[in-house]
Amino acid sequence: MTVERSGFQSGARRHAVVIGAGAVGSATAIEALRAGLRVTVVPPGEPAAPQATSSGHAR
């Protein structure tokens, strides 16, 4: 077994979870994909709901 300095096995693909699918979450997910990570995007609730992260940005 070969272990890299970061503590991950060589060949193992790291996984990122991005909470929020708005502009910032989507951009973060794209950059994580470009960096070679596996990405899961989790929208926190209904789109444009009052608790949505980006709901206040359009006001």
Secondary structure, 3 states (H helix, E strand, C coil): CCECCCCCECCCCCEEEEECCCHHHHHHHHHHHHCCCEEEEECCCCCCCCCCCCCCCCC
